[in-house]
């Protein structure tokens, strides 16, 4: 049996970082899972729903005792006020993954049976997508607010928006959404990236 121990804040951050892009339909059941890759000094969680993907990485200062890949579904989880609880993720010989933690009402255990053989090579998808010749740093809170405003303009399935950037990473970035009645344009000034590829 292999095991990963997380603090409750690490586990909550991991869930919050990827659960929004877990598939919700039954056409590819494996995409309803979070893929967790446990390596010596990091933990990487991936999700993919066919339209978008998410990756969340936890860098560890101490080595993980086991290295393995497992799959869990987004489970209901709330941090305690004390923040001292631990979450255990275990993988047994039958490829059953368990998520276990204590609550004020007692122990909660979730078990998942999947081998994930149909899960796409999402690490390669990210590697291909990250090849670029420039970066623009954007305040994430401002970007979230801008995207929420743009999503209200196009009520269709795609919530279509366009992104206009410049080769000069210090120029403003425009985000636009247009329908027959409205046009919403959000301008966000870039921020300096430390160690980035800004030109």
N, C-alpha and C positions, 0 to 999 in steps of 0.2 A: 504494500500500500504506500502511495506517495501523498505527501501533505504539504499544503501551503498555509501559513498563518498570517493573517492580516489584522491590522487594527481596524476598529469599526469605521474610523474616518477614511482609511485607505479603501475599504470595501465600498463605502457609500460613494466616494469620489469615482471609483472605477465604474460602478453602476450608472451614476449620473453622466459619466463621460461618454457612454456608448449606447445606453438603452433606447434612446430616441430613434436609432436606425436599425432596430431589430425588426424583421419582417413580421407583419401581422396577419398575412393570409396563409393558407395551408398548401399553396402550390409547391413550395420547397420547404418542407418542415425544418430542415437543418438550419435554415436562415432565421429561425425563431430563437436560436441560441446565441449566446455570447461565447466566442472562442477565447480561451485564456491560455497563453503560452508562458510557462514559468521557466525562466532561465536562471543562471547562476546569480546574477546581480540585477535582474529586472523582471518585471511582470508586464506583459502586453495583452490588452483585451481588444478584440475586434468584433464589429458587427457589420452586417451588410443586408440590405433589403432589396437589392436589385436596381435601386435608383441612387443610393448614396451609401457611404461607408463611414465608419467611425473607428478611430484607434485611440487608445488611452494607455500610456506607459507609466509605470511606477518604477523609479530607479531606487534600488535598495543599497543602503550603506553596509549592510551585512549580507553575506551570501545566503541564498535560499538552500535548504538542505537537499531538496529534490528538484529535478528538472522534468517537466512533463507538459502535455497539452490536454486540456479538458474542455468540456462544454457545459454551460449552465444557462438556465433561462433567467430573465430579470426577475428577481424575487422581491417581495415587499420588504423594505428594510428602513428602519429609523434609528438614528443614533441616540444613545442614552445621554442624559445630562452630564454624567461623570466622564463619558468618553473612554472608559477603561476596558470595555469588553473586547474580546478577540473573536474573529471569524475564522473558522477552519474550513478549507476546501480540500477534500481528499478524493483521490482516484484509486479505485481498487482494481484487482486483477481482471474483473469482468467488464471493465470500462464504465463502471457506474461512478458518477461524480456526486459527492455529497457536499452540501453547504450547511454548516452547523454553527449555531451561536446561542448564547443565553439571553433571555429576556427577563423582565420582572415576573412574568407568569410561568417561566420554565424554559426548557430547551426547545429550540425549533430546529428541525432537520428537513432539508429538501434533498431529494434524490433524482438524478437525471441519467437516463440510459441512452447514450448516443455515441457512436464512434466518430462522427463528423467526417466520414469518408467523402461525402458529397460537398463539403464546405469548400468554396473556391480558394485558390491560392491567393489569399487577400494580402499577404505580405508582398508578393510580387506586384499586385495591382497598385499598392501604395508606392513601391519602388519605382514603377514606371511613371506614375502620376507626379512624383516629386522631382523628376528631371525638369529643370527650368533654368533660364538664364538670368532671372532677376526676381527679387522679392520686394514686396511693399508691406510695411508694418502698419497694422490698423488696430485701434483700440477695440478690443473684443466687445465691451459693453455697448459702445456706440454702434458697432456693426450689428449686434443683436437687435438693438432698437430700430435701426434702419431696416433690417430685414423683416421685422414684425410689421412695420408700416407698409412696406412694399407688398407683403403677402395679402394685405387687405384690398389692394387695387385689383388683383386678378383672383377672383374667387373660384376659378377653374381648378382642375385636378393638379395642374403643374405649377400654379402660382409663379408664372414666368417673370423673371427679372433679367436684366442685362448688367454686366459689370464693365466699366470702361476705365482702363488703367493706362498709364504712360510708361515708356521705357525709362524715363527719369523717375526714380522711386520717391522723389521728394515732391512730385506734383500731386494734386488731389485725385482721389479715386471716386468715380461716380457710379451709383447704383440706381437703376431705373426700372419702374414697372408702369406699363401703359395698357389701358383698355379703351373702349369706345367713348367713355365719359371722362376718364381721369388720366392724368400723367403725374406720377410721383417720382421725383428725383432727389436722392439723398447724396450729399457730398461729404466725404470724410477725409480730413487731412491725415497723411501718413505720419507715423512716428518712427524714430530712428531705431533700427535693429542692431543690437550689439552682436558683432560677428556674423552679420547677414551678408547677402550678396547685393546690397543696394549699389546702384551705379549712379 
